[in-house]
Amino acid sequence: MRILRSLISLAVLLGMLVSPADAVQPDEILKDPALEARARKLSQELRCVVCQNQSIDDSNAPLAHDLRVLVRERLSAGDTDAQVLAYVTARYGDFVLLRPPFKSQTLLLWLAPVLLLVGAIVFLARRRKPTAAEAAEPLSPDEQRRLADIVRAGDPPQQGNPPI
């Protein structure tokens, strides 16, 4: 039992110490720490077009590797961060940006969550079940006459007497 507790404690400790590894390979890292820091910052702003929900900094996809190398090449050539982003966006479109700009081409992208929420609220409001009073239709004159006859007839049949 003591060994099991020790193993569990060790596993928990190792789990807390291990952080998610970035996909950046050692051969991609620039020698200049300032350029590498800029490259990492830019890589976190660009979406992996294969994985779509990861930045190129976190993705192991071959295309993400190519984009990381491209970013580093552009930075090494002297491009500013804005020029690198403009270059990549010109090649892949606004979709490659994890935070696309708000403009007419991306309007639906920005408004889609709000429109879906409003649509869901309207759908649920219209789908509301009617109460019993709302659901019941009024009795027809024939049904009202039959109900009056039943009420006038008095008590329900006693046990042992067959129902009418």
Legacy VTK file of the C-alpha trace (Angstrom):
# vtk DataFile Version 3.0
C-alpha trace
ASCII
DATASET POLYDATA
POINTS 164 float
0.000 0.000 0.000
2.839 2.359 0.853
4.525 1.664 -2.494
1.281 2.395 -4.335
0.953 5.770 -2.579
4.553 6.597 -3.451
3.983 5.726 -7.108
0.819 7.814 -7.251
2.600 10.754 -5.623
5.474 10.429 -8.081
3.060 10.310 -11.040
1.241 13.417 -9.810
4.520 15.265 -9.279
5.781 14.342 -12.743
2.444 15.357 -14.243
2.746 18.802 -12.660
6.322 19.237 -13.843
5.696 18.240 -17.437
4.484 21.122 -19.540
3.132 20.786 -23.062
5.972 20.708 -25.547
5.972 23.086 -28.470
6.306 21.615 -31.917
9.306 23.797 -32.774
12.214 21.572 -33.720
15.758 22.349 -32.555
16.925 22.816 -36.158
14.314 25.574 -36.644
15.466 27.743 -33.736
17.304 30.903 -34.738
20.664 31.683 -33.162
19.635 35.268 -32.387
17.422 35.132 -29.248
15.622 38.375 -30.152
14.678 37.083 -33.617
13.658 33.723 -32.144
11.405 35.470 -29.626
9.755 37.423 -32.459
9.388 34.228 -34.489
7.727 32.449 -31.557
5.352 35.380 -31.023
4.392 35.401 -34.717
4.040 31.611 -34.768
1.485 31.848 -31.974
-0.596 34.250 -34.077
-0.719 32.002 -37.153
-3.135 29.103 -37.509
-2.030 25.715 -38.779
-4.181 25.329 -41.896
-4.064 21.541 -41.485
-4.984 21.340 -37.783
-7.045 24.565 -37.829
-7.381 24.778 -34.040
-3.692 25.059 -33.267
-1.087 27.676 -33.881
1.836 26.727 -36.088
3.954 26.940 -32.935
1.978 24.059 -31.384
1.334 21.917 -34.467
3.446 18.985 -35.626
1.967 19.031 -39.135
4.500 19.292 -41.986
2.813 22.445 -43.314
3.114 24.069 -39.877
6.832 23.234 -39.939
7.116 24.868 -43.367
5.322 27.990 -42.107
7.581 28.204 -39.038
10.626 28.002 -41.308
9.113 30.622 -43.630
8.489 33.010 -40.709
12.082 32.607 -39.539
13.441 33.132 -43.061
11.439 36.347 -43.478
12.609 37.629 -40.082
16.220 36.764 -40.903
15.833 38.667 -44.181
14.937 41.786 -42.184
11.131 41.862 -42.463
9.137 43.478 -39.677
6.490 41.465 -37.821
3.752 43.228 -39.808
5.522 42.423 -43.108
5.808 38.737 -42.149
2.115 38.555 -41.249
1.184 40.396 -44.462
3.314 37.994 -46.521
1.764 34.879 -44.958
-1.746 36.354 -45.162
-1.229 37.207 -48.845
-0.362 33.557 -49.500
-2.979 31.844 -47.310
-5.671 34.450 -46.715
-7.090 35.778 -43.447
-7.937 32.224 -42.399
-4.288 31.669 -41.447
-4.588 34.299 -38.702
-5.837 33.023 -35.357
-7.406 36.467 -34.819
-8.591 37.580 -38.270
-9.192 41.316 -38.763
-12.725 42.698 -38.618
-13.569 43.630 -42.206
-16.306 42.944 -44.752
-14.810 39.604 -45.870
-14.658 38.316 -42.277
-17.925 39.851 -41.064
-19.774 36.518 -41.051
-16.891 34.912 -39.174
-17.153 37.496 -36.406
-20.959 37.611 -36.294
-21.655 33.864 -36.617
-21.436 33.115 -32.868
-23.832 35.954 -32.033
-26.246 34.931 -34.806
-26.185 31.305 -33.648
-26.892 32.336 -30.064
-29.800 34.571 -31.066
-31.153 31.834 -33.341
-30.973 29.259 -30.551
-32.792 31.581 -28.143
-35.555 32.267 -30.697
-35.873 28.548 -31.478
-36.143 27.606 -27.803
-38.630 30.401 -27.095
-40.896 29.269 -29.943
-40.555 25.628 -28.951
-42.019 26.301 -25.491
-44.702 23.758 -24.602
-48.162 25.228 -24.055
-49.694 24.965 -20.599
-52.674 22.674 -20.038
-55.060 25.633 -20.170
-53.566 26.800 -23.469
-53.536 23.319 -24.956
-57.178 22.417 -24.106
-59.798 23.308 -26.669
-63.242 24.408 -25.469
-65.914 21.743 -25.363
-68.343 21.515 -28.240
-72.063 21.958 -27.427
-72.565 18.178 -27.732
-69.694 17.516 -25.292
-71.063 20.123 -22.879
-74.495 18.415 -22.944
-72.940 14.979 -22.274
-70.862 16.409 -19.399
-73.973 18.010 -17.880
-75.815 14.666 -18.112
-72.947 12.892 -16.325
-72.874 15.507 -13.552
-76.676 15.341 -13.149
-76.566 11.551 -12.978
-74.895 11.884 -9.618
-72.398 9.573 -7.977
-70.291 7.145 -9.957
-71.505 3.547 -9.995
-70.864 1.567 -6.796
-68.397 -1.298 -6.770
-70.070 -4.436 -7.965
-72.490 -2.543 -10.172
-71.487 -2.655 -13.831
-70.761 0.731 -15.387
-73.370 2.096 -17.753
LINES 1 165
164 0 1 2 3 4 5 6 7 8 9 10 11 12 13 14 15 16 17 18 19 20 21 22 23 24 25 26 27 28 29 30 31 32 33 34 35 36 37 38 39 40 41 42 43 44 45 46 47 48 49 50 51 52 53 54 55 56 57 58 59 60 61 62 63 64 65 66 67 68 69 70 71 72 73 74 75 76 77 78 79 80 81 82 83 84 85 86 87 88 89 90 91 92 93 94 95 96 97 98 99 100 101 102 103 104 105 106 107 108 109 110 111 112 113 114 115 116 117 118 119 120 121 122 123 124 125 126 127 128 129 130 131 132 133 134 135 136 137 138 139 140 141 142 143 144 145 146 147 148 149 150 151 152 153 154 155 156 157 158 159 160 161 162 163
